[in-house]
Amino acid sequence: MRISLNWLRELVDINLTPEALAETLTMAGFEVEEIEDRRTWADGVVIGKVLTREPHPNADKLSVCTVDIGADKPSTIVCGAANVRADIYVPVATLNTYLPIVDLKIKPRKLRDVPSEGMICSLAELGLAKDSAGIHIFPQPDLKVGADVRPYLGLDDVILDLTSTANRADALSMVGIAREVAAITGAALHLPEVPELGGQSGSDLAVRVAEAKACPIYMGTAIAGVTIAPSPEWLQRRLQAAGTRPINNVVDITNYVLLEWGQPLHAFDGDRLQAIAQAASPSASALTVGVRFAHPGETLTTLDSQQRTLQEQTLLITANDHPVALAGVMGGEDSEVFDGVGLRYEQVGCPSW
């Protein structure tokens, strides 16, 4: 599991260095295999504001930009990204900056006879994505130009990559590790409050668990009026630090709760789930979400677009007995949350502690 030190410090008072904390956890049975110091990835990268963008006189796919980086005068930077434009805030690697992720030191140079005094960066170049379609554009307005970019991108953090033994599923979460650190060091613990879910959904929804030994508890709720949108930047950064790709606000919050509390969650698209249930059982008047083992030869296309032939020991989540998810593993493609519908059904799986 990947543990963000910044996140962990919100849950438990830590005065140890990353190295000392890693040693402490390892001696307690949670082997830290790697310490990923992200603070080195963007040393010398600052927030810049693109003032002007003009076509490059000698290259169709390049732009010549003037960028305010908080210096005495704007910098001229040649950029090859299609999404660069004026009046945006971007991460800028200043001269003499070394970007270890792409093994590049920024030096003054000419690109097709036009001087360039820095580089406007993508998330991939800063180690925050495998691939990037263009430069990163900050969604926040009126940022302070010249400021260190690391706090805005979660790069002021250290990640501990640790493993736990099979009998310690309770430690597969931020709260679980925070509890361990508090127990080992005597530090104060600050667990987040869990709000109660109030209101009425107004939907006909039932949950039926057919395999109580395999899944003692399965709970769910219907939520109406949800607008699908990108998650806040801070939440996306925490997911990325944990090795999870942000999708949208509904999917991301289920992954966030899983990482924080170790509680498996999955969000279904309500309208699509109702359609699946209706097709599976046209005479049924209500949606029944169930938990059962797979029948021989059953198939399910999962969120990774892979059609899977299921084994009899595979535990499933169903909608009116039609498979819609591999329980605790992955959802089905047909009920994936997407933009454009109003009702969401959100499941809570069996607790992991």
ChimeraX attribute file (.defattr): number of C-alpha atoms within 10 A of each C-alpha:
attribute: neighborCount
match mode: 1-to-1
recipient: residues
	/A:1	20
	/A:2	21
	/A:3	25
	/A:4	20
	/A:5	19
	/A:6	15
	/A:7	18
	/A:8	18
	/A:9	14
	/A:10	14
	/A:11	22
	/A:12	21
	/A:13	17
	/A:14	21
	/A:15	11
	/A:16	11
	/A:17	10
	/A:18	17
	/A:19	11
	/A:20	11
	/A:21	18
	/A:22	21
	/A:23	14
	/A:24	18
	/A:25	19
	/A:26	16
	/A:27	11
	/A:28	13
	/A:29	13
	/A:30	21
	/A:31	18
	/A:32	22
	/A:33	13
	/A:34	12
	/A:35	16
	/A:36	17
	/A:37	14
	/A:38	19
	/A:39	14
	/A:40	17
	/A:41	21
	/A:42	25
	/A:43	19
	/A:44	20
	/A:45	27
	/A:46	22
	/A:47	26
	/A:48	29
	/A:49	27
	/A:50	24
	/A:51	16
	/A:52	17
	/A:53	19
	/A:54	13
	/A:55	14
	/A:56	19
	/A:57	12
	/A:58	12
	/A:59	11
	/A:60	9
	/A:61	11
	/A:62	19
	/A:63	22
	/A:64	21
	/A:65	24
	/A:66	22
	/A:67	29
	/A:68	21
	/A:69	25
	/A:70	16
	/A:71	10
	/A:72	7
	/A:73	10
	/A:74	17
	/A:75	21
	/A:76	20
	/A:77	25
	/A:78	26
	/A:79	23
	/A:80	18
	/A:81	18
	/A:82	12
	/A:83	11
	/A:84	23
	/A:85	17
	/A:86	14
	/A:87	14
	/A:88	20
	/A:89	26
	/A:90	26
	/A:91	30
	/A:92	30
	/A:93	27
	/A:94	24
	/A:95	16
	/A:96	14
	/A:97	19
	/A:98	20
	/A:99	20
	/A:100	15
	/A:101	14
	/A:102	12
	/A:103	8
	/A:104	12
	/A:105	14
	/A:106	17
	/A:107	16
	/A:108	14
	/A:109	14
	/A:110	12
	/A:111	16
	/A:112	12
	/A:113	10
	/A:114	14
	/A:115	15
	/A:116	21
	/A:117	20
	/A:118	24
	/A:119	22
	/A:120	27
	/A:121	20
	/A:122	21
	/A:123	18
	/A:124	17
	/A:125	22
	/A:126	23
	/A:127	17
	/A:128	20
	/A:129	13
	/A:130	9
	/A:131	11
	/A:132	14
	/A:133	11
	/A:134	16
	/A:135	22
	/A:136	22
	/A:137	18
	/A:138	18
	/A:139	12
	/A:140	10
	/A:141	9
	/A:142	11
	/A:143	16
	/A:144	15
	/A:145	20
	/A:146	19
	/A:147	17
	/A:148	20
	/A:149	23
	/A:150	22
	/A:151	12
	/A:152	17
	/A:153	20
	/A:154	22
	/A:155	22
	/A:156	19
	/A:157	19
	/A:158	21
	/A:159	20
	/A:160	23
	/A:161	18
	/A:162	19
	/A:163	18
	/A:164	18
	/A:165	11
	/A:166	8
	/A:167	7
	/A:168	14
	/A:169	13
	/A:170	20
	/A:171	23
	/A:172	24
	/A:173	21
	/A:174	25
	/A:175	23
	/A:176	19
	/A:177	22
	/A:178	27
	/A:179	21
	/A:180	20
	/A:181	23
	/A:182	18
	/A:183	12
	/A:184	12
	/A:185	14
	/A:186	13
	/A:187	16
	/A:188	15
	/A:189	19
	/A:190	16
	/A:191	15
	/A:192	11
	/A:193	6
	/A:194	6
	/A:195	6
	/A:196	6
	/A:197	7
	/A:198	6
	/A:199	7
	/A:200	10
	/A:201	13
	/A:202	9
	/A:203	14
	/A:204	10
	/A:205	15
	/A:206	15
	/A:207	18
	/A:208	17
	/A:209	17
	/A:210	13
	/A:211	15
	/A:212	12
	/A:213	8
	/A:214	14
	/A:215	17
	/A:216	12
	/A:217	14
	/A:218	18
	/A:219	15
	/A:220	17
	/A:221	18
	/A:222	19
	/A:223	17
	/A:224	16
	/A:225	9
	/A:226	14
	/A:227	15
	/A:228	16
	/A:229	12
	/A:230	15
	/A:231	17
	/A:232	12
	/A:233	16
	/A:234	13
	/A:235	17
	/A:236	23
	/A:237	20
	/A:238	21
	/A:239	19
	/A:240	15
	/A:241	22
	/A:242	18
	/A:243	14
	/A:244	15
	/A:245	15
	/A:246	20
	/A:247	16
	/A:248	17
	/A:249	18
	/A:250	22
	/A:251	21
	/A:252	22
	/A:253	20
	/A:254	19
	/A:255	22
	/A:256	21
	/A:257	15
	/A:258	18
	/A:259	23
	/A:260	21
	/A:261	21
	/A:262	21
	/A:263	21
	/A:264	20
	/A:265	23
	/A:266	25
	/A:267	23
	/A:268	26
	/A:269	21
	/A:270	21
	/A:271	16
	/A:272	19
	/A:273	25
	/A:274	20
	/A:275	16
	/A:276	22
	/A:277	24
	/A:278	18
	/A:279	14
	/A:280	15
	/A:281	16
	/A:282	11
	/A:283	8
	/A:284	12
	/A:285	11
	/A:286	15
	/A:287	21
	/A:288	19
	/A:289	25
	/A:290	21
	/A:291	27
	/A:292	22
	/A:293	20
	/A:294	20
	/A:295	15
	/A:296	12
	/A:297	10
	/A:298	13
	/A:299	14
	/A:300	21
	/A:301	18
	/A:302	20
	/A:303	15
	/A:304	10
	/A:305	11
	/A:306	11
	/A:307	13
	/A:308	12
	/A:309	12
	/A:310	18
	/A:311	14
	/A:312	13
	/A:313	12
	/A:314	13
	/A:315	22
	/A:316	27
	/A:317	26
	/A:318	24
	/A:319	26
	/A:320	25
	/A:321	19
	/A:322	21
	/A:323	29
	/A:324	27
	/A:325	26
	/A:326	21
	/A:327	22
	/A:328	17
	/A:329	12
	/A:330	14
	/A:331	24
	/A:332	20
	/A:333	18
	/A:334	20
	/A:335	23
	/A:336	20
	/A:337	26
	/A:338	17
	/A:339	12
	/A:340	9
	/A:341	16
	/A:342	14
	/A:343	22
	/A:344	23
	/A:345	24
	/A:346	21
	/A:347	20
	/A:348	17
	/A:349	20
	/A:350	17
	/A:351	15
	/A:352	15
	/A:353	12
